[in-house]
Amino acid sequence: MRGLRRLSAACLALALAGCSLFVLTDPYGNRYGDWYNPGADYRYQLATCEQAIDDQKVPNAERKGFMRCCMWRHGVPIGAAEACGAAG
């Protein structure tokens, strides 16, 4: 019984760790990537956009939207690109 619990816990830990390969989350709550478009591929864009926030001194209230649109401008697919000036 104890072995089954350990195995279950190990499987759960592996599954949760595997999710980080598919979804990348920024400090502002935005999520990028999915099963077919792994978020782990966007770490460079995330670092670039975090640096842009610091360089441009973006106010805290605007950082979530700025980050989302910055990621989109760097080629990361996002759900509602219209808010970032994408032509529909």
Backbone torsions as a table, in degrees:
resi	resn	phi	psi	omega
1	MET	NA	-43.9	180.0
2	ARG	-65.7	-37.6	178.2
3	GLY	-64.0	-36.7	178.2
4	LEU	-65.4	-39.0	178.1
5	ARG	-65.1	-42.0	179.3
6	ARG	-64.9	-41.3	178.0
7	LEU	-63.8	-42.3	178.2
8	SER	-62.7	-43.1	179.5
9	ALA	-64.6	-40.1	179.1
10	ALA	-65.7	-40.8	178.2
11	CYS	-64.8	-40.4	178.4
12	LEU	-64.3	-42.9	179.0
13	ALA	-62.9	-41.8	178.0
14	LEU	-65.1	-40.0	179.6
15	ALA	-64.3	-43.2	179.3
16	LEU	-67.5	-38.0	177.1
17	ALA	-66.5	-36.5	178.2
18	GLY	-64.4	-30.9	179.3
19	CYS	-62.2	-30.8	-179.9
20	SER	-68.0	-17.1	175.4
21	LEU	-75.6	-23.1	-174.1
22	PHE	-105.2	-26.1	-178.2
23	VAL	-128.1	127.9	177.8
24	LEU	-108.6	132.0	-179.3
25	THR	-116.8	134.9	176.7
26	ASP	-92.1	171.8	-177.8
27	PRO	-65.8	-10.1	-175.6
28	TYR	-102.6	2.5	176.2
29	GLY	98.7	-2.9	176.4
30	ASN	-73.9	147.1	178.4
31	ARG	-123.9	138.5	-178.2
32	TYR	-128.4	139.5	176.4
33	GLY	96.8	164.6	176.6
34	ASP	-158.4	-169.4	-175.7
35	TRP	-57.5	-40.4	-175.9
36	TYR	-92.0	-10.1	-175.7
37	ASN	-137.8	76.8	-169.5
38	PRO	-57.0	129.4	179.6
39	GLY	-67.7	-23.4	-179.9
40	ALA	-62.5	-19.3	178.6
41	ASP	-74.1	-8.6	-173.1
42	TYR	-106.4	17.1	-178.1
43	ARG	-64.0	-36.7	178.8
44	TYR	-64.1	-44.5	179.4
45	GLN	-63.5	-39.1	179.0
46	LEU	-61.8	-45.8	179.0
47	ALA	-63.5	-40.5	179.1
48	THR	-62.6	-44.4	-178.5
49	CYS	-71.5	-34.6	175.4
50	GLU	-63.3	-38.1	177.5
51	GLN	-67.5	-38.4	178.5
52	ALA	-62.8	-37.0	177.5
53	ILE	-62.0	-43.2	178.5
54	ASP	-68.0	-43.8	-177.5
55	ASP	-64.3	-39.0	-176.5
56	GLN	-92.7	0.6	178.5
57	LYS	50.2	53.4	-180.0
58	VAL	-68.7	129.9	178.2
59	PRO	-61.2	149.7	-177.3
60	ASN	-53.8	-40.1	-177.0
61	ALA	-65.7	-22.0	-176.5
62	GLU	-103.8	-2.0	-172.4
63	ARG	-66.5	-38.4	-178.6
64	LYS	-61.5	-49.2	179.0
65	GLY	-66.6	-40.6	178.6
66	PHE	-60.5	-45.3	-179.1
67	MET	-62.4	-44.2	-179.1
68	ARG	-60.9	-46.4	-178.8
69	CYS	-71.7	-34.1	176.5
70	CYS	-63.3	-43.8	178.3
71	MET	-61.4	-41.6	179.0
72	TRP	-62.6	-43.9	179.0
73	ARG	-62.6	-24.6	179.2
74	HIS	-95.5	15.8	171.6
75	GLY	94.5	6.6	179.6
76	VAL	-87.7	124.3	179.1
77	PRO	-69.2	133.3	176.0
78	ILE	-126.7	161.3	-175.2
79	GLY	-66.4	-52.2	-174.2
80	ALA	-111.6	73.9	-177.1
81	ALA	-71.5	-15.7	-179.3
82	GLU	-59.7	-34.3	-179.6
83	ALA	-65.6	-17.8	-179.1
84	CYS	-101.0	9.5	177.8
85	GLY	92.9	16.8	178.9
86	ALA	-74.4	134.8	176.4
87	ALA	-77.5	125.5	-175.9
88	GLY	-80.7	NA	NA
